[in-house]
């Protein structure tokens, strides 16, 4: 979970939100505190598609609070990793109160690169860093960077 500059809390779910994946394909949730009451708003429902689904980890937010970055375990490119995709890196951009998701990178699996991004991403000076479970020499996983 992570807070934005306004004090809203963001978290992810692996399932939920509808759209296949037996019980939904995951969500990004914003929790806002008013007094002593938290209000939940689902800002993104993931579906079983090529842009990515199943979130294994949390998200990061840029300093403006209008861009969220994250990873999905599945999706990205449905032509690889047994037609489920090898995972993806995405960003969500807030404009006029609406969040829009864009895929930044689709993993292609061995031998091209890693698969199953697992630890989420770290944002440092505008560059995203993360790890995958599989890939690399002898498949122990990879460390990657994505420059949005």
LINMO-V270094 format. One record per backbone hydrogen bond with DSSP energy under -1.0 kcal/mol. NH is the residue of the N-H (numbers start at 1). CO is the residue of the C=O. Records with the same first field share a line. If there is no record, write none. Layout:
NH = CO + CO
This chain:
2 = 10
4 = 8
7 = 4
9 = 31
10 = 2
11 = 29
13 = 27
16 = 23
23 = 21
24 = 20
25 = 18
26 = 16
28 = 44
29 = 11
30 = 41
31 = 9
32 = 39
34 = 37
37 = 34
39 = 32
41 = 30
43 = 28
44 = 28
46 = 26
48 = 19
49 = 47
52 = 49
53 = 74
54 = 25
60 = 69
62 = 67
65 = 62
68 = 92
69 = 60
70 = 90
72 = 88
73 = 54
74 = 53
75 = 84
76 = 50
80 = 77
84 = 81
85 = 80
87 = 75
88 = 72
89 = 105
90 = 70
91 = 102
92 = 68
93 = 100
94 = 66
95 = 98
98 = 95
100 = 93
102 = 91
104 = 89
105 = 89
107 = 87
109 = 114
113 = 109
115 = 134
116 = 86
118 = 131
122 = 129
124 = 127
127 = 124
128 = 146
129 = 122
130 = 144
132 = 142
133 = 116
134 = 115
139 = 136
141 = 135
144 = 130
146 = 128
